[in-house]
Amino acid sequence: MILGSDKTRLSKRHGATSVTSYEEMGYLPEALVNYLARLGWSHKDQEVFSQEELIEKFSLDHVGKAAAIFNQDKLLWLNSHYISSMEPAEIIKRLRPFLIKEGLVKEDTTLDEAWMKKIIISLRERCRTP
């Protein structure tokens, strides 16, 4: 079972209720998978896992019996970690749909990648979502 930060059952009143909702809010798939895998499971003190590491190290033997508490701040921290570790070109690719959605660029707009890369390098350490 997964509980909200108030230690009651996780429900709609706790926020987003679907993976799609988190995607629309700018959470990276890697961060969400990492976070969900860590809910109720541990591998020593390691917090961040690549998909390959999760496959290799995951074991039901290390799943706790107690209910897990969904911590939005920890998910944001993980998302920030993945953003700061990502190559600028990949961030540009993933950022584009958000720019279009917000009306900042049009579908057919060619982005100045050199300019975008400079912005991303200067801001990515402080970004939690795109």
N, CA, C and O atoms as CSV, one atom per row, in Angstrom:
chain,resi,resn,atom,element,x,y,z
A,1,MET,N,N,0.835,-1.169,0.000
A,1,MET,CA,C,0.000,0.000,0.000
A,1,MET,C,C,0.885,1.238,0.000
A,1,MET,O,O,1.968,1.249,0.585
A,2,ILE,N,N,0.403,2.277,-0.667
A,2,ILE,CA,C,1.125,3.545,-0.712
A,2,ILE,C,C,0.284,4.596,-0.008
A,2,ILE,O,O,-0.907,4.746,-0.281
A,3,LEU,N,N,0.922,5.319,0.900
A,3,LEU,CA,C,0.249,6.359,1.658
A,3,LEU,C,C,0.709,7.736,1.203
A,3,LEU,O,O,1.807,7.894,0.669
A,4,GLY,N,N,-0.146,8.729,1.422
A,4,GLY,CA,C,0.221,10.111,1.146
A,4,GLY,C,C,1.092,10.646,2.265
A,4,GLY,O,O,1.345,9.950,3.249
A,5,SER,N,N,1.548,11.872,2.120
A,5,SER,CA,C,2.425,12.462,3.137
A,5,SER,C,C,1.722,12.604,4.489
A,5,SER,O,O,2.376,12.707,5.526
A,6,ASP,N,N,0.379,12.608,4.471
A,6,ASP,CA,C,-0.383,12.684,5.717
A,6,ASP,C,C,-0.659,11.304,6.311
A,6,ASP,O,O,-1.400,11.167,7.284
A,7,LYS,N,N,-0.043,10.280,5.702
A,7,LYS,CA,C,-0.122,8.883,6.150
A,7,LYS,C,C,-1.514,8.271,6.017
A,7,LYS,O,O,-1.855,7.315,6.713
A,8,THR,N,N,-2.319,8.844,5.102
A,8,THR,CA,C,-3.593,8.230,4.741
A,8,THR,C,C,-3.425,7.639,3.349
A,8,THR,O,O,-2.475,7.973,2.641
A,9,ARG,N,N,-4.340,6.764,2.954
A,9,ARG,CA,C,-4.236,6.139,1.633
A,9,ARG,C,C,-4.057,7.179,0.541
A,9,ARG,O,O,-4.726,8.212,0.539
A,10,LEU,N,N,-3.155,6.899,-0.381
A,10,LEU,CA,C,-2.919,7.795,-1.505
A,10,LEU,C,C,-4.195,7.878,-2.325
A,10,LEU,O,O,-4.773,6.853,-2.684
A,11,SER,N,N,-4.638,9.101,-2.624
A,11,SER,CA,C,-5.864,9.287,-3.382
A,11,SER,C,C,-5.746,10.527,-4.252
A,11,SER,O,O,-4.713,11.195,-4.272
A,12,LYS,N,N,-6.820,10.822,-4.969
A,12,LYS,CA,C,-6.831,11.976,-5.872
A,12,LYS,C,C,-6.513,13.283,-5.145
A,12,LYS,O,O,-5.907,14.180,-5.730
A,13,ARG,N,N,-6.909,13.399,-3.899
A,13,ARG,CA,C,-6.653,14.655,-3.184
A,13,ARG,C,C,-5.174,14.880,-2.898
A,13,ARG,O,O,-4.778,15.976,-2.501
A,14,HIS,N,N,-4.355,13.852,-3.096
A,14,HIS,CA,C,-2.916,13.984,-2.891
A,14,HIS,C,C,-2.203,14.501,-4.135
A,14,HIS,O,O,-0.992,14.720,-4.095
A,15,GLY,N,N,-2.915,14.700,-5.228
A,15,GLY,CA,C,-2.275,15.232,-6.435
A,15,GLY,C,C,-2.534,14.388,-7.654
A,15,GLY,O,O,-3.613,13.818,-7.816
A,16,ALA,N,N,-1.534,14.310,-8.512
A,16,ALA,CA,C,-1.671,13.591,-9.782
A,16,ALA,C,C,-2.027,12.130,-9.533
A,16,ALA,O,O,-1.583,11.518,-8.562
A,17,THR,N,N,-2.832,11.593,-10.429
A,17,THR,CA,C,-3.296,10.222,-10.228
A,17,THR,C,C,-2.890,9.282,-11.349
A,17,THR,O,O,-3.237,8.102,-11.310
A,18,SER,N,N,-2.175,9.763,-12.332
A,18,SER,CA,C,-1.765,8.886,-13.426
A,18,SER,C,C,-0.364,9.240,-13.896
A,18,SER,O,O,0.132,10.343,-13.664
A,19,VAL,N,N,0.252,8.291,-14.552
A,19,VAL,CA,C,1.592,8.520,-15.104
A,19,VAL,C,C,1.531,9.670,-16.111
A,19,VAL,O,O,2.451,10.484,-16.184
A,20,THR,N,N,0.462,9.732,-16.875
A,20,THR,CA,C,0.296,10.800,-17.862
A,20,THR,C,C,0.279,12.170,-17.189
A,20,THR,O,O,0.844,13.129,-17.714
A,21,SER,N,N,-0.364,12.260,-16.035
A,21,SER,CA,C,-0.393,13.531,-15.294
A,21,SER,C,C,1.013,13.965,-14.905
A,21,SER,O,O,1.367,15.138,-15.027
A,22,TYR,N,N,1.802,13.021,-14.442
A,22,TYR,CA,C,3.184,13.349,-14.076
A,22,TYR,C,C,3.995,13.740,-15.303
A,22,TYR,O,O,4.822,14.648,-15.233
A,23,GLU,N,N,3.772,13.075,-16.412
A,23,GLU,CA,C,4.465,13.427,-17.658
A,23,GLU,C,C,4.109,14.852,-18.071
A,23,GLU,O,O,4.986,15.616,-18.474
A,24,GLU,N,N,2.834,15.214,-17.975
A,24,GLU,CA,C,2.393,16.563,-18.339
A,24,GLU,C,C,2.978,17.623,-17.410
A,24,GLU,O,O,3.154,18.775,-17.808
A,25,MET,N,N,3.280,17.233,-16.174
A,25,MET,CA,C,3.882,18.168,-15.219
A,25,MET,C,C,5.397,18.268,-15.392
A,25,MET,O,O,6.045,19.075,-14.727
A,26,GLY,N,N,5.963,17.449,-16.284
A,26,GLY,CA,C,7.391,17.549,-16.561
A,26,GLY,C,C,8.265,16.536,-15.867
A,26,GLY,O,O,9.487,16.681,-15.862
A,27,TYR,N,N,7.674,15.518,-15.284
A,27,TYR,CA,C,8.487,14.480,-14.663
A,27,TYR,C,C,9.022,13.545,-15.738
A,27,TYR,O,O,8.288,13.109,-16.625
A,28,LEU,N,N,10.293,13.251,-15.643
A,28,LEU,CA,C,10.934,12.366,-16.607
A,28,LEU,C,C,10.578,10.919,-16.303
A,28,LEU,O,O,10.482,10.535,-15.137
A,29,PRO,N,N,10.381,10.105,-17.351
A,29,PRO,CA,C,10.066,8.687,-17.126
A,29,PRO,C,C,11.107,7.988,-16.255
A,29,PRO,O,O,10.759,7.161,-15.413
A,30,GLU,N,N,12.383,8.317,-16.457
A,30,GLU,CA,C,13.452,7.689,-15.690
A,30,GLU,C,C,13.306,7.979,-14.196
A,30,GLU,O,O,13.491,7.094,-13.360
A,31,ALA,N,N,12.970,9.235,-13.873
A,31,ALA,CA,C,12.825,9.627,-12.475
A,31,ALA,C,C,11.619,8.935,-11.847
A,31,ALA,O,O,11.685,8.470,-10.710
A,32,LEU,N,N,10.526,8.871,-12.585
A,32,LEU,CA,C,9.314,8.251,-12.055
A,32,LEU,C,C,9.516,6.756,-11.830
A,32,LEU,O,O,9.101,6.224,-10.800
A,33,VAL,N,N,10.145,6.076,-12.779
A,33,VAL,CA,C,10.413,4.642,-12.616
A,33,VAL,C,C,11.337,4.417,-11.427
A,33,VAL,O,O,11.097,3.531,-10.607
A,34,ASN,N,N,12.388,5.217,-11.335
A,34,ASN,CA,C,13.330,5.108,-10.219
A,34,ASN,C,C,12.594,5.304,-8.893
A,34,ASN,O,O,12.772,4.527,-7.955
A,35,TYR,N,N,11.768,6.349,-8.825
A,35,TYR,CA,C,11.062,6.653,-7.586
A,35,TYR,C,C,10.086,5.536,-7.214
A,35,TYR,O,O,10.052,5.095,-6.065
A,36,LEU,N,N,9.304,5.087,-8.175
A,36,LEU,CA,C,8.312,4.036,-7.890
A,36,LEU,C,C,8.984,2.725,-7.487
A,36,LEU,O,O,8.481,2.003,-6.626
A,37,ALA,N,N,10.112,2.424,-8.106
A,37,ALA,CA,C,10.840,1.205,-7.735
A,37,ALA,C,C,11.336,1.294,-6.292
A,37,ALA,O,O,11.376,0.290,-5.580
A,38,ARG,N,N,11.711,2.494,-5.871
A,38,ARG,CA,C,12.243,2.677,-4.514
A,38,ARG,C,C,11.167,2.752,-3.440
A,38,ARG,O,O,11.482,2.683,-2.252
A,39,LEU,N,N,9.904,2.890,-3.832
A,39,LEU,CA,C,8.823,2.907,-2.839
A,39,LEU,C,C,8.713,1.523,-2.217
A,39,LEU,O,O,8.248,0.584,-2.863
A,40,GLY,N,N,9.127,1.397,-1.000
A,40,GLY,CA,C,9.018,0.122,-0.308
A,40,GLY,C,C,10.136,-0.859,-0.595
A,40,GLY,O,O,10.124,-1.970,-0.066
A,41,TRP,N,N,11.098,-0.481,-1.414
A,41,TRP,CA,C,12.226,-1.358,-1.748
A,41,TRP,C,C,13.517,-0.581,-1.543
A,41,TRP,O,O,13.564,0.628,-1.768
A,42,SER,N,N,14.549,-1.269,-1.120
A,42,SER,CA,C,15.835,-0.590,-0.962
A,42,SER,C,C,16.970,-1.497,-1.395
A,42,SER,O,O,16.860,-2.723,-1.395
A,43,HIS,N,N,18.052,-0.857,-1.760
A,43,HIS,CA,C,19.302,-1.548,-2.056
A,43,HIS,C,C,20.411,-0.732,-1.407
A,43,HIS,O,O,20.935,0.214,-1.996
A,44,LYS,N,N,20.754,-1.114,-0.190
A,44,LYS,CA,C,21.749,-0.393,0.609
A,44,LYS,C,C,21.301,1.060,0.739
A,44,LYS,O,O,20.130,1.320,1.018
A,45,ASP,N,N,22.213,2.007,0.540
A,45,ASP,CA,C,21.861,3.427,0.638
A,45,ASP,C,C,21.689,4.085,-0.722
A,45,ASP,O,O,21.533,5.304,-0.802
A,46,GLN,N,N,21.714,3.309,-1.775
A,46,GLN,CA,C,21.628,3.858,-3.130
A,46,GLN,C,C,20.221,4.382,-3.408
A,46,GLN,O,O,19.229,3.700,-3.150
A,47,GLU,N,N,20.151,5.597,-3.934
A,47,GLU,CA,C,18.870,6.230,-4.254
A,47,GLU,C,C,18.608,6.280,-5.754
A,47,GLU,O,O,17.468,6.121,-6.189
A,48,VAL,N,N,19.653,6.501,-6.546
A,48,VAL,CA,C,19.505,6.684,-7.987
A,48,VAL,C,C,19.987,5.437,-8.708
A,48,VAL,O,O,21.091,4.948,-8.469
A,49,PHE,N,N,19.137,4.930,-9.598
A,49,PHE,CA,C,19.432,3.721,-10.344
A,49,PHE,C,C,19.162,3.935,-11.827
A,49,PHE,O,O,18.191,4.593,-12.202
A,50,SER,N,N,20.014,3.385,-12.652
A,50,SER,CA,C,19.702,3.327,-14.076
A,50,SER,C,C,18.701,2.188,-14.250
A,50,SER,O,O,18.521,1.374,-13.344
A,51,GLN,N,N,18.060,2.132,-15.393
A,51,GLN,CA,C,17.107,1.056,-15.647
A,51,GLN,C,C,17.804,-0.303,-15.566
A,51,GLN,O,O,17.245,-1.265,-15.040
A,52,GLU,N,N,19.022,-0.372,-16.088
A,52,GLU,CA,C,19.790,-1.617,-16.045
A,52,GLU,C,C,20.089,-2.032,-14.603
A,52,GLU,O,O,19.998,-3.210,-14.259
A,53,GLU,N,N,20.445,-1.058,-13.767
A,53,GLU,CA,C,20.719,-1.361,-12.364
A,53,GLU,C,C,19.463,-1.852,-11.639
A,53,GLU,O,O,19.533,-2.767,-10.818
A,54,LEU,N,N,18.322,-1.245,-11.944
A,54,LEU,CA,C,17.077,-1.690,-11.320
A,54,LEU,C,C,16.774,-3.138,-11.686
A,54,LEU,O,O,16.391,-3.937,-10.832
A,55,ILE,N,N,16.948,-3.464,-12.956
A,55,ILE,CA,C,16.699,-4.833,-13.412
A,55,ILE,C,C,17.653,-5.800,-12.730
A,55,ILE,O,O,17.257,-6.882,-12.297
A,56,GLU,N,N,18.900,-5.400,-12.640
A,56,GLU,CA,C,19.930,-6.271,-12.052
A,56,GLU,C,C,19.763,-6.445,-10.542
A,56,GLU,O,O,19.932,-7.550,-10.027
A,57,LYS,N,N,19.433,-5.365,-9.828
A,57,LYS,CA,C,19.484,-5.390,-8.367
A,57,LYS,C,C,18.144,-5.611,-7.677
A,57,LYS,O,O,18.103,-5.953,-6.496
A,58,PHE,N,N,17.049,-5.417,-8.405
A,58,PHE,CA,C,15.739,-5.541,-7.748
A,58,PHE,C,C,15.506,-6.971,-7.287
A,58,PHE,O,O,15.745,-7.931,-8.020
A,59,SER,N,N,15.037,-7.082,-6.060
A,59,SER,CA,C,14.729,-8.388,-5.482
A,59,SER,C,C,13.565,-8.221,-4.515
A,59,SER,O,O,13.527,-7.265,-3.740
A,60,LEU,N,N,12.630,-9.141,-4.562
A,60,LEU,CA,C,11.503,-9.083,-3.635
A,60,LEU,C,C,11.958,-9.266,-2.188
A,60,LEU,O,O,11.237,-8.909,-1.256
A,61,ASP,N,N,13.149,-9.820,-2.005
A,61,ASP,CA,C,13.687,-10.000,-0.656
A,61,ASP,C,C,13.898,-8.667,0.066
A,61,ASP,O,O,13.911,-8.618,1.296
A,62,HIS,N,N,14.061,-7.596,-0.695
A,62,HIS,CA,C,14.330,-6.290,-0.099
A,62,HIS,C,C,13.125,-5.352,-0.135
A,62,HIS,O,O,13.267,-4.142,0.038
A,63,VAL,N,N,11.947,-5.913,-0.360
A,63,VAL,CA,C,10.720,-5.126,-0.311
A,63,VAL,C,C,10.213,-5.143,1.121
A,63,VAL,O,O,10.063,-6.201,1.731
A,64,GLY,N,N,9.954,-3.959,1.643
A,64,GLY,CA,C,9.478,-3.860,3.014
A,64,GLY,C,C,8.022,-4.263,3.153
A,64,GLY,O,O,7.270,-4.250,2.178
A,65,LYS,N,N,7.634,-4.613,4.340
A,65,LYS,CA,C,6.250,-5.022,4.606
A,65,LYS,C,C,5.372,-3.838,4.973
A,65,LYS,O,O,4.155,-3.888,4.797
A,66,ALA,N,N,5.976,-2.781,5.479
A,66,ALA,CA,C,5.208,-1.600,5.888
A,66,ALA,C,C,4.759,-0.812,4.657
A,66,ALA,O,O,5.376,-0.890,3.594
A,67,ALA,N,N,3.682,-0.059,4.819
A,67,ALA,CA,C,3.189,0.785,3.725
A,67,ALA,C,C,4.229,1.861,3.402
A,67,ALA,O,O,4.873,2.406,4.298
A,68,ALA,N,N,4.379,2.152,2.129
A,68,ALA,CA,C,5.319,3.183,1.688
A,68,ALA,C,C,4.619,4.548,1.690
A,68,ALA,O,O,3.412,4.633,1.463
A,69,ILE,N,N,5.370,5.585,1.941
A,69,ILE,CA,C,4.819,6.943,1.945
A,69,ILE,C,C,5.302,7.677,0.699
A,69,ILE,O,O,6.504,7.790,0.460
A,70,PHE,N,N,4.350,8.173,-0.091
A,70,PHE,CA,C,4.669,8.898,-1.315
A,70,PHE,C,C,5.154,10.288,-0.930
A,70,PHE,O,O,4.423,11.063,-0.313
A,71,ASN,N,N,6.395,10.596,-1.301
A,71,ASN,CA,C,7.016,11.862,-0.941
A,71,ASN,C,C,7.264,12.672,-2.210
A,71,ASN,O,O,8.208,12.398,-2.952
A,72,GLN,N,N,6.427,13.658,-2.454
A,72,GLN,CA,C,6.519,14.494,-3.662
A,72,GLN,C,C,7.872,15.200,-3.744
A,72,GLN,O,O,8.426,15.344,-4.833
A,73,ASP,N,N,8.403,15.636,-2.617
A,73,ASP,CA,C,9.697,16.335,-2.612
A,73,ASP,C,C,10.821,15.418,-3.076
A,73,ASP,O,O,11.725,15.851,-3.791
A,74,LYS,N,N,10.766,14.162,-2.674
A,74,LYS,CA,C,11.802,13.220,-3.093
A,74,LYS,C,C,11.707,12.943,-4.593
A,74,LYS,O,O,12.727,12.821,-5.272
A,75,LEU,N,N,10.481,12.845,-5.105
A,75,LEU,CA,C,10.293,12.665,-6.547
A,75,LEU,C,C,10.837,13.875,-7.303
A,75,LEU,O,O,11.482,13.715,-8.339
A,76,LEU,N,N,10.587,15.070,-6.800
A,76,LEU,CA,C,11.128,16.279,-7.437
A,76,LEU,C,C,12.653,16.290,-7.404
A,76,LEU,O,O,13.298,16.677,-8.379
A,77,TRP,N,N,13.224,15.865,-6.283
A,77,TRP,CA,C,14.681,15.785,-6.172
A,77,TRP,C,C,15.251,14.822,-7.218
A,77,TRP,O,O,16.238,15.134,-7.884
A,78,LEU,N,N,14.624,13.654,-7.354
A,78,LEU,CA,C,15.083,12.678,-8.343
A,78,LEU,C,C,14.969,13.240,-9.748
A,78,LEU,O,O,15.876,13.073,-10.564
A,79,ASN,N,N,13.861,13.904,-10.031
A,79,ASN,CA,C,13.661,14.490,-11.351
A,79,ASN,C,C,14.750,15.519,-11.642
A,79,ASN,O,O,15.304,15.565,-12.740
A,80,SER,N,N,15.043,16.337,-10.645
A,80,SER,CA,C,16.103,17.339,-10.774
A,80,SER,C,C,17.457,16.680,-11.032
A,80,SER,O,O,18.249,17.159,-11.843
A,81,HIS,N,N,17.705,15.591,-10.342
A,81,HIS,CA,C,18.958,14.856,-10.535
A,81,HIS,C,C,19.074,14.374,-11.981
A,81,HIS,O,O,20.123,14.533,-12.606
A,82,TYR,N,N,18.015,13.794,-12.508
A,82,TYR,CA,C,18.052,13.292,-13.876
A,82,TYR,C,C,18.217,14.430,-14.884
A,82,TYR,O,O,18.933,14.277,-15.873
A,83,ILE,N,N,17.564,15.565,-14.645
A,83,ILE,CA,C,17.713,16.715,-15.540
A,83,ILE,C,C,19.151,17.214,-15.524
A,83,ILE,O,O,19.727,17.465,-16.583
A,84,SER,N,N,19.736,17.361,-14.350
A,84,SER,CA,C,21.094,17.898,-14.270
A,84,SER,C,C,22.129,16.933,-14.835
A,84,SER,O,O,23.229,17.350,-15.199
A,85,SER,N,N,21.792,15.649,-14.912
A,85,SER,CA,C,22.716,14.653,-15.454
A,85,SER,C,C,22.563,14.450,-16.963
A,85,SER,O,O,23.393,13.794,-17.592
A,86,MET,N,N,21.526,15.002,-17.524
A,86,MET,CA,C,21.187,14.762,-18.926
A,86,MET,C,C,21.961,15.696,-19.864
A,86,MET,O,O,22.261,16.839,-19.520
A,87,GLU,N,N,22.269,15.192,-21.027
A,87,GLU,CA,C,22.928,16.003,-22.050
A,87,GLU,C,C,21.992,17.114,-22.520
A,87,GLU,O,O,20.789,16.886,-22.656
A,88,PRO,N,N,22.526,18.320,-22.771
A,88,PRO,CA,C,21.675,19.427,-23.226
A,88,PRO,C,C,20.839,19.096,-24.471
A,88,PRO,O,O,19.686,19.516,-24.562
A,89,ALA,N,N,21.397,18.357,-25.417
A,89,ALA,CA,C,20.641,18.016,-26.624
A,89,ALA,C,C,19.402,17.189,-26.289
A,89,ALA,O,O,18.353,17.355,-26.912
A,90,GLU,N,N,19.525,16.302,-25.309
A,90,GLU,CA,C,18.377,15.481,-24.886
A,90,GLU,C,C,17.346,16.342,-24.166
A,90,GLU,O,O,16.144,16.144,-24.339
A,91,ILE,N,N,17.802,17.290,-23.367
A,91,ILE,CA,C,16.879,18.200,-22.681
A,91,ILE,C,C,16.115,19.029,-23.709
A,91,ILE,O,O,14.904,19.211,-23.580
A,92,ILE,N,N,16.805,19.530,-24.721
A,92,ILE,CA,C,16.144,20.313,-25.773
A,92,ILE,C,C,15.039,19.486,-26.430
A,92,ILE,O,O,13.930,19.973,-26.648
A,93,LYS,N,N,15.355,18.244,-26.739
A,93,LYS,CA,C,14.378,17.353,-27.373
A,93,LYS,C,C,13.144,17.160,-26.486
A,93,LYS,O,O,12.013,17.172,-26.972
A,94,ARG,N,N,13.370,16.986,-25.207
A,94,ARG,CA,C,12.261,16.745,-24.284
A,94,ARG,C,C,11.523,18.030,-23.903
A,94,ARG,O,O,10.354,17.985,-23.521
A,95,LEU,N,N,12.194,19.156,-24.004
A,95,LEU,CA,C,11.608,20.441,-23.648
A,95,LEU,C,C,10.669,20.964,-24.737
A,95,LEU,O,O,9.699,21.663,-24.445
A,96,ARG,N,N,10.955,20.627,-25.965
A,96,ARG,CA,C,10.194,21.149,-27.113
A,96,ARG,C,C,8.675,21.020,-26.963
A,96,ARG,O,O,7.975,22.006,-27.191
A,97,PRO,N,N,8.127,19.849,-26.590
A,97,PRO,CA,C,6.661,19.762,-26.450
A,97,PRO,C,C,6.088,20.737,-25.413
A,97,PRO,O,O,4.966,21.218,-25.573
A,98,PHE,N,N,6.841,21.028,-24.363
A,98,PHE,CA,C,6.381,21.974,-23.353
A,98,PHE,C,C,6.377,23.400,-23.917
A,98,PHE,O,O,5.471,24.184,-23.636
A,99,LEU,N,N,7.390,23.723,-24.709
A,99,LEU,CA,C,7.444,25.048,-25.330
A,99,LEU,C,C,6.289,25.243,-26.295
A,99,LEU,O,O,5.705,26.324,-26.363
A,100,ILE,N,N,5.962,24.200,-27.037
A,100,ILE,CA,C,4.834,24.253,-27.978
A,100,ILE,C,C,3.527,24.387,-27.208
A,100,ILE,O,O,2.690,25.225,-27.543
A,101,LYS,N,N,3.350,23.571,-26.184
A,101,LYS,CA,C,2.129,23.586,-25.376
A,101,LYS,C,C,1.883,24.959,-24.753
A,101,LYS,O,O,0.742,25.416,-24.680
A,102,GLU,N,N,2.947,25.611,-24.307
A,102,GLU,CA,C,2.827,26.928,-23.686
A,102,GLU,C,C,2.720,28.055,-24.711
A,102,GLU,O,O,2.564,29.219,-24.340
A,103,GLY,N,N,2.801,27.714,-26.002
A,103,GLY,CA,C,2.682,28.724,-27.047
A,103,GLY,C,C,3.937,29.553,-27.240
A,103,GLY,O,O,3.882,30.616,-27.860
A,104,LEU,N,N,5.059,29.093,-26.727
A,104,LEU,CA,C,6.315,29.833,-26.844
A,104,LEU,C,C,6.993,29.610,-28.190
A,104,LEU,O,O,7.719,30.477,-28.677
A,105,VAL,N,N,6.753,28.446,-28.790
A,105,VAL,CA,C,7.229,28.167,-30.143
A,105,VAL,C,C,6.118,27.426,-30.889
A,105,VAL,O,O,5.219,26.851,-30.276
A,106,LYS,N,N,6.195,27.450,-32.207
A,106,LYS,CA,C,5.220,26.734,-33.023
A,106,LYS,C,C,5.797,25.385,-33.421
A,106,LYS,O,O,7.006,25.161,-33.350
A,107,GLU,N,N,4.915,24.498,-33.839
A,107,GLU,CA,C,5.317,23.140,-34.235
A,107,GLU,C,C,6.467,23.155,-35.244
A,107,GLU,O,O,7.397,22.355,-35.146
A,108,ASP,N,N,6.396,24.069,-36.212
A,108,ASP,CA,C,7.379,24.085,-37.295
A,108,ASP,C,C,8.595,24.970,-37.013
A,108,ASP,O,O,9.440,25.161,-37.887
A,109,THR,N,N,8.684,25.510,-35.794
A,109,THR,CA,C,9.802,26.379,-35.433
A,109,THR,C,C,11.084,25.566,-35.279
A,109,THR,O,O,11.103,24.518,-34.633
A,110,THR,N,N,12.142,26.070,-35.882
A,110,THR,CA,C,13.453,25.465,-35.692
A,110,THR,C,C,14.128,26.203,-34.542
A,110,THR,O,O,14.329,27.417,-34.593
A,111,LEU,N,N,14.467,25.454,-33.521
A,111,LEU,CA,C,15.100,26.067,-32.359
A,111,LEU,C,C,16.577,26.313,-32.618
A,111,LEU,O,O,17.242,25.517,-33.281
A,112,ASP,N,N,17.086,27.421,-32.091
A,112,ASP,CA,C,18.514,27.715,-32.151
A,112,ASP,C,C,19.174,26.871,-31.059
A,112,ASP,O,O,19.224,27.273,-29.897
A,113,GLU,N,N,19.678,25.700,-31.445
A,113,GLU,CA,C,20.180,24.746,-30.453
A,113,GLU,C,C,21.403,25.257,-29.698
A,113,GLU,O,O,21.580,24.926,-28.526
A,114,ALA,N,N,22.239,26.048,-30.340
A,114,ALA,CA,C,23.416,26.591,-29.643
A,114,ALA,C,C,22.971,27.536,-28.524
A,114,ALA,O,O,23.510,27.497,-27.419
A,115,TRP,N,N,21.995,28.372,-28.819
A,115,TRP,CA,C,21.456,29.306,-27.832
A,115,TRP,C,C,20.748,28.536,-26.717
A,115,TRP,O,O,20.938,28.836,-25.539
A,116,MET,N,N,19.929,27.538,-27.088
A,116,MET,CA,C,19.211,26.728,-26.106
A,116,MET,C,C,20.199,25.982,-25.195
A,116,MET,O,O,19.978,25.871,-23.989
A,117,LYS,N,N,21.279,25.478,-25.781
A,117,LYS,CA,C,22.264,24.742,-25.000
A,117,LYS,C,C,22.878,25.644,-23.924
A,117,LYS,O,O,23.076,25.207,-22.790
A,118,LYS,N,N,23.176,26.889,-24.272
A,118,LYS,CA,C,23.733,27.826,-23.290
A,118,LYS,C,C,22.755,28.065,-22.140
A,118,LYS,O,O,23.149,28.105,-20.974
A,119,ILE,N,N,21.486,28.222,-22.482
A,119,ILE,CA,C,20.465,28.443,-21.454
A,119,ILE,C,C,20.349,27.212,-20.555
A,119,ILE,O,O,20.302,27.322,-19.330
A,120,ILE,N,N,20.304,26.054,-21.181
A,120,ILE,CA,C,20.149,24.813,-20.419
A,120,ILE,C,C,21.332,24.592,-19.484
A,120,ILE,O,O,21.145,24.230,-18.323
A,121,ILE,N,N,22.532,24.804,-19.974
A,121,ILE,CA,C,23.716,24.619,-19.134
A,121,ILE,C,C,23.690,25.558,-17.936
A,121,ILE,O,O,24.105,25.179,-16.841
A,122,SER,N,N,23.206,26.778,-18.134
A,122,SER,CA,C,23.189,27.732,-17.027
A,122,SER,C,C,22.038,27.490,-16.045
A,122,SER,O,O,22.127,27.898,-14.887
A,123,LEU,N,N,20.963,26.836,-16.488
A,123,LEU,CA,C,19.798,26.668,-15.624
A,123,LEU,C,C,19.534,25.249,-15.130
A,123,LEU,O,O,18.794,25.077,-14.161
A,124,ARG,N,N,20.102,24.243,-15.750
A,124,ARG,CA,C,19.682,22.880,-15.445
A,124,ARG,C,C,19.965,22.444,-14.012
A,124,ARG,O,O,19.260,21.583,-13.486
A,125,GLU,N,N,20.967,23.011,-13.376
A,125,GLU,CA,C,21.267,22.648,-11.985
A,125,GLU,C,C,20.147,23.091,-11.036
A,125,GLU,O,O,19.969,22.511,-9.965
A,126,ARG,N,N,19.393,24.126,-11.439
A,126,ARG,CA,C,18.320,24.647,-10.575
A,126,ARG,C,C,16.941,24.143,-10.988
A,126,ARG,O,O,15.963,24.379,-10.278
A,127,CYS,N,N,16.848,23.457,-12.114
A,127,CYS,CA,C,15.548,22.998,-12.620
A,127,CYS,C,C,15.104,21.713,-11.924
A,127,CYS,O,O,15.890,20.797,-11.679
A,128,ARG,N,N,13.833,21.691,-11.624
A,128,ARG,CA,C,13.253,20.477,-11.052
A,128,ARG,C,C,12.355,19.778,-12.057
A,128,ARG,O,O,12.216,18.555,-12.034
A,129,THR,N,N,11.746,20.561,-12.943
A,129,THR,CA,C,10.971,20.038,-14.068
A,129,THR,C,C,11.245,20.953,-15.256
A,129,THR,O,O,11.706,22.080,-15.073
A,130,PRO,N,N,10.964,20.479,-16.481
A,130,PRO,CA,C,11.207,21.354,-17.650
A,130,PRO,C,C,10.351,22.592,-17.640
A,130,PRO,O,O,10.444,23.415,-18.551
